[in-house]
Amino acid sequence: MSHDTSNTPSLHPDAQRLRERATELRSALREAAERGHRMSTQERPRLLALYDELFGELERELQDLALRCAELGRRVELLTVKVARGESITPEIVDLVNKVVDKEYARFHQRLREAFDMTSSQREDIAQARLGAEPDTELVDMYRTAVKRLHPDVAKPSAEDTELWHRLQDAWEQRDASKLRTIVTMLGADEPDADVSANRGIDELQRDVEQLEAKLRVEERKIRRMEGQEPFVFASEINNEAWKRNHRAELETSIAAKKKELDDHKRNYRDLTGGDIAEGTDLRPKEDVDFNKDFRDNTYFNNR
């Protein structure tokens, strides 16, 4: 007796392969997200603390010199343009040039403040104020999605879940989209439910795989980018005595070069104006001076 199978849905031969591939990608994606998180929250602070202990004073001196050179060099540049145009350098011109440079560097220090001294939430508030935009609904959606998986009232939390819960709250308070997205990925909260996944067509399964592959490439690029930047590039050398001696010598050479550059700018400024900007005098607003000190004290590897 034959059976009529004309109404029985057929399983596409690639469906199981695509489901298995999606499972593999989700696992790899969680591992990459966790790796990136460890690098950002554990390895970077550890390496920076080691670096600061070894080279902190030299780096702060170098940062201070670099900023002073940049500002005084800009004053000399603008005054030199005036001379090239045949203008006389009067006290009024000097005052005007100094005010222009003060304004330029006030904006520069504001950008640095946003980049290095503000929390993610403060940066987000500034960005939203500038754009006149409403808060990002994607943040809300990601937060709610993660809460559904982590809230203690929803499921009995493991130790790992509890740690993720605290990370989720920190990311939400800081309005950090990147951290929220990583947590959602690690939870698998953006995956379709099992019953939904079982009934997905071949085109939907293929799209799932392509989207997961794209997300994995993004996470892997983040890791490679971090690995190629300081402090990670000297992770294998931080305890090497020869490397430490060479690096200290490099910093001292850079400091000597910046001191010479600063002396050259001072001489040129004096030749152009007939006077000096007195040592210890800073023409920027007080809040920029305060920030500059914080920047020098807390930031390395930039604007040398």
BALOMI-178967 format. One record per residue (C-alpha): residue number from 1; x, y, z; residue in three letters. Coordinates in pm, 1 decimal, always signed. Each point is the difference from the previous one (the first is absolute). Example, Ala and Ser with C-alpha at 12.3 -4.5 7.8 and 13.67 -1.06 7.14 Angstrom:
BEGIN
> k, xx, yy, zz, r
> 1, +1230.0, -450.0, +780.0, Ala .
> 2, +137.0, +344.0, -66.0, Ser .
This chain:
BEGIN
> k, xx, yy, zz, r
> 1, +0.0, +0.0, +0.0, Met .
> 2, +147.7, +326.1, -106.5, Ser .
> 3, -3.6, +320.1, +206.0, His .
> 4, -74.1, +341.6, -140.8, Asp .
> 5, +293.7, +226.4, +96.2, Thr .
> 6, -94.6, +289.4, -222.0, Ser .
> 7, -100.9, +216.9, +300.8, Asn .
> 8, +301.1, -93.9, +216.0, Thr .
> 9, +248.2, +291.7, +21.4, Pro .
> 10, +345.5, -91.2, -122.0, Ser .
> 11, +312.9, +94.4, +192.2, Leu .
> 12, +250.5, +194.0, -203.3, His .
> 13, +327.2, -196.0, -13.5, Pro .
> 14, +198.8, +306.8, +118.8, Asp .
> 15, -225.2, +83.5, +296.3, Ala .
> 16, +178.9, -217.3, +256.3, Gln .
> 17, +340.7, +116.8, -121.1, Arg .
> 18, -105.9, +364.0, +36.7, Leu .
> 19, -136.8, -60.3, +349.5, Arg .
> 20, +324.6, -164.6, +104.4, Glu .
> 21, +200.3, +283.0, -152.5, Arg .
> 22, -213.2, +256.0, +185.9, Ala .
> 23, +59.9, -185.3, +327.5, Thr .
> 24, +376.8, +1.1, -61.6, Glu .
> 25, -3.4, +370.6, -82.5, Leu .
> 26, -199.6, +89.9, +311.5, Arg .
> 27, +250.2, -186.1, +214.0, Ser .
> 28, +294.5, +172.1, -171.1, Ala .
> 29, -174.2, +335.3, +31.0, Leu .
> 30, -49.3, -40.5, +373.7, Arg .
> 31, +365.0, -99.7, +42.7, Glu .
> 32, +119.5, +300.3, -201.4, Ala .
> 33, -227.1, +237.9, +191.7, Ala .
> 34, +126.4, -137.2, +329.9, Glu .
> 35, +361.7, +25.0, -119.8, Arg .
> 36, -48.0, +363.2, -96.9, Gly .
> 37, -161.7, +73.5, +333.9, His .
> 38, +289.1, -158.8, +192.1, Arg .
> 39, +250.9, +198.2, -203.3, Met .
> 40, -181.2, +326.5, +70.6, Ser .
> 41, -85.9, -50.7, +366.8, Thr .
> 42, +283.6, -218.1, +130.4, Gln .
> 43, +304.0, -12.0, -225.4, Glu .
> 44, +13.4, +367.9, -97.3, Arg .
> 45, -19.7, +134.8, +359.3, Pro .
> 46, +262.3, -253.3, +111.5, Arg .
> 47, +238.9, +94.1, -280.2, Leu .
> 48, -53.7, +371.8, +48.9, Leu .
> 49, +69.6, -31.4, +371.7, Ala .
> 50, +324.8, -181.3, -75.2, Leu .
> 51, +94.4, +257.3, -262.6, Tyr .
> 52, -80.0, +289.1, +232.8, Asp .
> 53, +216.4, -146.3, +272.7, Glu .
> 54, +292.0, -27.6, -240.8, Leu .
> 55, -35.1, +305.7, -220.3, Phe .
> 56, -273.8, +221.7, +147.8, Gly .
> 57, +220.0, +296.4, +90.1, Glu .
> 58, +170.6, +3.1, -339.0, Leu .
> 59, -330.3, -24.5, -184.5, Glu .
> 60, -153.9, +285.5, +197.4, Arg .
> 61, +303.0, +218.4, -70.0, Glu .
> 62, -20.5, -86.1, -368.5, Leu .
> 63, -373.3, +77.3, -13.2, Gln .
> 64, +56.8, +333.8, +171.0, Asp .
> 65, +274.7, +97.1, -242.8, Leu .
> 66, -200.2, -113.8, -303.4, Ala .
> 67, -297.0, +216.3, +93.9, Leu .
> 68, +216.5, +302.8, +77.8, Arg .
> 69, +187.3, -40.8, -328.5, Cys .
> 70, -320.2, -26.8, -200.1, Ala .
> 71, -152.0, +314.8, +148.9, Glu .
> 72, +308.7, +217.7, -13.1, Leu .
> 73, +80.3, -128.0, -348.2, Gly .
> 74, -345.4, +107.3, -114.3, Arg .
> 75, +52.8, +350.0, +139.5, Arg .
> 76, +331.1, +24.5, -186.8, Val .
> 77, -163.6, -127.0, -318.2, Glu .
> 78, -272.4, +265.3, +2.2, Leu .
> 79, +242.6, +278.5, +84.4, Leu .
> 80, +229.8, -112.1, -280.2, Thr .
> 81, -292.5, +20.4, -244.2, Val .
> 82, -58.4, +359.2, +112.4, Lys .
> 83, +363.9, +88.3, -65.3, Val .
> 84, -6.0, -168.3, -340.9, Ala .
> 85, -294.6, +222.6, -91.0, Arg .
> 86, +198.0, +308.7, +92.6, Gly .
> 87, -188.5, +76.3, +319.6, Glu .
> 88, +168.6, +148.2, +304.8, Ser .
> 89, -10.8, -208.5, +315.0, Ile .
> 90, -160.2, +237.8, +246.9, Thr .
> 91, -115.9, -87.5, +351.8, Pro .
> 92, -354.5, +1.3, -137.6, Glu .
> 93, +93.6, -257.5, -266.8, Ile .
> 94, +174.0, -218.8, +259.1, Val .
> 95, -307.5, +15.4, +222.0, Asp .
> 96, -226.3, -87.2, -292.7, Leu .
> 97, +213.7, -297.4, -103.6, Val .
> 98, +11.9, -129.7, +356.9, Asn .
> 99, -378.6, +24.3, +30.0, Lys .
> 100, -44.1, -188.0, -327.2, Val .
> 101, +228.9, -280.5, +119.2, Val .
> 102, -171.1, -6.6, +339.0, Asp .
> 103, -330.9, -52.6, -177.8, Lys .
> 104, +139.5, -268.9, -228.6, Glu .
> 105, +144.8, -196.2, +288.8, Tyr .
> 106, -310.9, +42.4, +212.2, Ala .
> 107, -187.5, -199.3, -266.5, Arg .
> 108, +285.3, -248.2, -19.0, Phe .
> 109, -3.2, -57.2, +374.7, His .
> 110, -378.9, -34.8, -3.4, Gln .
> 111, +30.6, -279.3, -255.8, Arg .
> 112, +268.4, -164.9, +212.5, Leu .
> 113, -220.0, +35.4, +306.7, Arg .
> 114, -281.7, -175.6, -183.2, Glu .
> 115, +236.1, -272.5, -121.2, Ala .
> 116, +192.1, -72.4, +321.3, Phe .
> 117, -148.1, +165.5, +306.7, Asp .
> 118, -375.5, -41.1, -36.8, Met .
> 119, -211.6, -304.7, +60.4, Thr .
> 120, -184.0, -159.7, -289.0, Ser .
> 121, -323.6, +141.2, +140.2, Ser .
> 122, +139.0, +354.6, +3.9, Gln .
> 123, +126.3, -36.2, -356.9, Arg .
> 124, -338.4, -134.0, -105.3, Glu .
> 125, -177.8, +294.4, +167.3, Asp .
> 126, +222.6, +245.8, -187.6, Ile .
> 127, -52.2, -179.4, -329.3, Ala .
> 128, -376.5, -5.7, +47.7, Gln .
> 129, -5.4, +368.5, +95.5, Ala .
> 130, +198.1, +89.6, -312.6, Arg .
> 131, -226.3, -202.5, -223.7, Leu .
> 132, -320.1, +94.5, +175.8, Gly .
> 133, -88.4, -367.9, -18.8, Ala .
> 134, -209.6, -222.8, +218.9, Glu .
> 135, +177.5, -272.8, +201.0, Pro .
> 136, +99.4, -298.4, -210.6, Asp .
> 137, -281.4, -254.5, +5.0, Thr .
> 138, +253.4, -271.6, -88.9, Glu .
> 139, +151.7, +36.8, +347.8, Leu .
> 140, -338.5, -52.2, +160.2, Val .
> 141, -75.5, -302.3, -217.7, Asp .
> 142, +335.4, -163.2, +73.6, Met .
> 143, -34.0, +64.6, +373.0, Tyr .
> 144, -350.0, -147.7, +14.2, Arg .
> 145, +109.4, -301.4, -204.4, Thr .
> 146, +286.3, -74.4, +237.8, Ala .
> 147, -212.1, +57.1, +310.9, Val .
> 148, -243.4, -266.7, -116.0, Lys .
> 149, +284.5, -251.0, +7.3, Arg .
> 150, +176.4, +116.9, +315.7, Leu .
> 151, -249.7, +144.1, +247.3, His .
> 152, +2.1, -201.1, +325.3, Pro .
> 153, -380.1, -2.5, -0.4, Asp .
> 154, -1.6, -172.7, -339.0, Val .
> 155, +246.1, -284.1, +57.3, Ala .
> 156, +222.9, -130.6, +276.8, Lys .
> 157, +330.6, +175.6, -72.7, Pro .
> 158, +336.7, -172.6, -12.5, Ser .
> 159, +316.4, +172.3, +120.1, Ala .
> 160, +77.2, +87.9, -362.7, Glu .
> 161, -350.3, +140.5, -47.5, Asp .
> 162, +36.8, +212.0, +312.9, Thr .
> 163, +327.7, +145.1, -128.7, Glu .
> 164, -161.2, +70.4, -336.8, Leu .
> 165, -294.2, +165.0, +177.0, Trp .
> 166, +233.0, +248.1, +167.5, His .
> 167, +179.1, +64.1, -330.3, Arg .
> 168, -336.4, +57.7, -164.2, Leu .
> 169, -97.9, +260.0, +260.5, Gln .
> 170, +334.3, +179.0, -38.7, Asp .
> 171, -35.3, +3.4, -379.8, Ala .
> 172, -353.2, +135.8, +29.1, Trp .
> 173, +96.8, +273.5, +246.3, Glu .
> 174, +282.3, +105.0, -233.7, Gln .
> 175, -226.1, -26.5, -307.5, Arg .
> 176, +276.9, -205.5, -159.9, Asp .
> 177, -149.3, -157.4, -312.1, Ala .
> 178, +309.3, -205.7, -73.6, Ser .
> 179, -1.0, -165.0, +343.3, Lys .
> 180, -373.8, -61.3, -16.3, Leu .
> 181, +34.0, -159.5, -343.1, Arg .
> 182, +279.3, -225.5, +127.1, Thr .
> 183, -209.0, -117.2, +295.2, Ile .
> 184, -299.4, -71.7, -223.3, Val .
> 185, +227.5, -202.6, -227.4, Thr .
> 186, +156.8, -192.0, +289.0, Met .
> 187, -345.9, -91.6, +129.9, Leu .
> 188, -115.8, -107.7, -340.6, Gly .
> 189, -298.1, +223.0, +64.4, Ala .
> 190, -11.0, +107.7, -362.4, Asp .
> 191, -43.8, -359.8, -118.1, Glu .
> 192, -338.2, -130.6, -114.2, Pro .
> 193, -184.3, -232.2, +239.2, Asp .
> 194, +45.2, -371.0, -64.4, Ala .
> 195, -355.4, -56.6, -121.0, Asp .
> 196, +26.0, +299.1, -232.5, Val .
> 197, +339.8, -109.3, -129.9, Ser .
> 198, -127.4, -350.1, -75.5, Ala .
> 199, -257.9, +139.1, -239.0, Asn .
> 200, +216.2, +252.2, -177.9, Arg .
> 201, +27.0, -33.4, -375.4, Gly .
> 202, +324.0, -49.5, -186.3, Ile .
> 203, +23.6, +368.9, -95.9, Asp .
> 204, -47.4, +107.8, +362.7, Glu .
> 205, +259.9, -250.3, +118.0, Leu .
> 206, +245.5, +126.7, -260.8, Gln .
> 207, -61.4, +358.7, +115.5, Arg .
> 208, +57.1, -107.4, +361.5, Asp .
> 209, +336.4, -149.5, -95.4, Val .
> 210, +103.8, +305.5, -200.9, Glu .
> 211, -95.6, +236.4, +282.3, Gln .
> 212, +187.2, -208.6, +255.0, Leu .
> 213, +307.5, -12.9, -223.8, Glu .
> 214, -11.9, +379.2, -33.0, Ala .
> 215, -29.5, +44.5, +378.2, Lys .
> 216, +290.0, -236.4, +57.5, Leu .
> 217, +217.7, +191.2, -247.0, Arg .
> 218, -78.3, +321.8, +188.3, Val .
> 219, +97.9, -151.9, +336.0, Glu .
> 220, +317.2, -151.2, -145.5, Glu .
> 221, +97.3, +335.4, -155.6, Arg .
> 222, -44.5, +165.5, +338.4, Lys .
> 223, +233.6, -252.5, +158.4, Ile .
> 224, +261.9, +33.9, -275.0, Arg .
> 225, -17.4, +377.4, +25.8, Arg .
> 226, +55.5, -13.6, +376.8, Met .
> 227, +283.7, -249.3, -38.2, Glu .
> 228, +171.2, +238.9, -241.7, Gly .
> 229, -22.7, +296.6, +236.5, Gln .
> 230, +173.1, +95.6, +320.1, Glu .
> 231, +6.8, -126.5, +267.5, Pro .
> 232, -58.7, -343.3, -154.0, Phe .
> 233, +290.4, +23.8, -245.6, Val .
> 234, +250.4, -5.0, +283.0, Phe .
> 235, -179.6, -268.3, +206.1, Ala .
> 236, +266.7, -257.0, -82.6, Ser .
> 237, +283.9, +244.6, +73.9, Glu .
> 238, -112.3, +172.1, +318.5, Ile .
> 239, +214.9, -230.7, +215.6, Asn .
> 240, +296.5, -4.4, -237.3, Asn .
> 241, +284.4, +196.7, +157.1, Glu .
> 242, +166.8, +79.4, -333.3, Ala .
> 243, -326.5, +130.3, -142.9, Trp .
> 244, -60.3, +214.7, +308.3, Lys .
> 245, +345.5, +156.3, -29.6, Arg .
> 246, -48.2, +68.4, -369.6, Asn .
> 247, -348.5, +143.9, +49.4, His .
> 248, +116.4, +227.3, +278.3, Arg .
> 249, +281.2, +121.0, -225.1, Ala .
> 250, -251.8, +65.9, -279.1, Glu .
> 251, -218.9, +206.1, +232.5, Leu .
> 252, +298.2, +198.1, +125.9, Glu .
> 253, +105.6, +66.7, -359.4, Thr .
> 254, -350.6, +120.1, -84.0, Ser .
> 255, -2.2, +226.1, +305.4, Ile .
> 256, +334.1, +151.2, -98.0, Ala .
> 257, -129.2, +61.6, -353.6, Ala .
> 258, -315.0, +168.5, +133.7, Lys .
> 259, +205.0, +220.5, +232.9, Lys .
> 260, +209.0, +112.5, -293.4, Lys .
> 261, -314.5, +62.2, -205.2, Glu .
> 262, -149.9, +202.9, +283.7, Leu .
> 263, +318.6, +207.0, +33.6, Asp .
> 264, -10.3, +67.4, -374.7, Asp .
> 265, -362.4, +116.2, +24.3, His .
> 266, +85.2, +224.6, +294.8, Lys .
> 267, +288.7, +155.2, -190.8, Arg .
> 268, -215.2, +57.1, -307.5, Asn .
> 269, -282.0, +145.8, +208.6, Tyr .
> 270, +247.1, +232.6, +170.9, Arg .
> 271, +145.7, +109.5, -334.2, Asp .
> 272, -346.4, +74.1, -137.2, Leu .
> 273, -145.6, +177.4, +303.0, Thr .
> 274, +300.0, +133.2, +190.1, Gly .
> 275, -109.4, -185.9, +311.5, Gly .
> 276, -87.6, -334.0, +152.9, Asp .
> 277, -309.6, -178.9, +112.4, Ile .
> 278, +104.4, -28.3, +361.9, Ala .
> 279, +72.4, -347.5, +135.7, Glu .
> 280, -297.7, -130.7, +192.1, Gly .
> 281, -240.7, +230.9, -177.0, Thr .
> 282, -284.0, -173.0, -181.2, Asp .
> 283, -228.9, +210.8, -212.3, Leu .
> 284, -280.4, -257.9, -16.2, Arg .
> 285, -309.5, +7.5, +221.8, Pro .
> 286, +44.9, -158.4, +342.7, Lys .
> 287, -219.2, -300.3, -81.2, Glu .
> 288, +227.1, -81.6, -293.9, Asp .
> 289, +308.3, +30.3, +220.1, Val .
> 290, -156.9, -238.1, +251.6, Asp .
> 291, -90.6, -244.0, -273.8, Phe .
> 292, +346.5, +22.7, -151.2, Asn .
> 293, +145.0, -111.1, +334.1, Lys .
> 294, -246.0, -290.5, +19.4, Asp .
> 295, +84.8, -92.2, -358.1, Phe .
> 296, +370.6, +0.6, +66.6, Arg .
> 297, -46.9, -198.1, +320.5, Asp .
> 298, -228.1, -265.6, -144.4, Asn .
> 299, +57.0, -36.0, -374.8, Thr .
> 300, +288.6, -155.7, -185.9, Tyr .
> 301, +76.2, -88.3, -358.2, Phe .
> 302, -169.9, +304.7, -156.4, Asn .
> 303, +103.0, +332.5, -148.1, Asn .
> 304, +373.2, -42.1, +50.4, Arg .
